[in-house]
Each structure stands twice: as C-alpha cells, then as structure tokens.
Amino acid sequence: LERHARTRGLACAMIEIRNDEIAGDTGQRKWADLLTGIFSNLEPEEARGSRQRAMGKSVQSAS
C-alpha cells in the first residue's frame, strides 16, 4: 500500500481473509458476495479522481 498507492495519491485499503474462510466454494461465494456489496457502494467519481491524481492530471469536481 505504501509503495504502490499512498505515495501516488491513490485511495487504498487492505483486506485480510483467513485461508480457511475461502478454502471451499461456499466460503468463496460468501466473501465474494460480501465484498461485492461493499465495493458497489463506493463512489466511482472518488475512485476516478484518485487515479487521475496518481497520473498527474488535475481533477475537477462534478458538483
């Protein structure tokens, strides 16, 4: 995270999941559904702005 995201101004997060939680199909589906729900609630504009800042482009607010 420090090397590849924060130093470039990218929004970042670390998720740690125990291996035994995703060893089988049921656990993998459970975590996929959980993470999909979380990530679907993220604001696309915020993610795009983070990427543009990392690439050295100016970011204009849509509001």
Helices and strands as residue ranges (DSSP letters): G 6-8, G 19-21, H 25-40, H 44-54
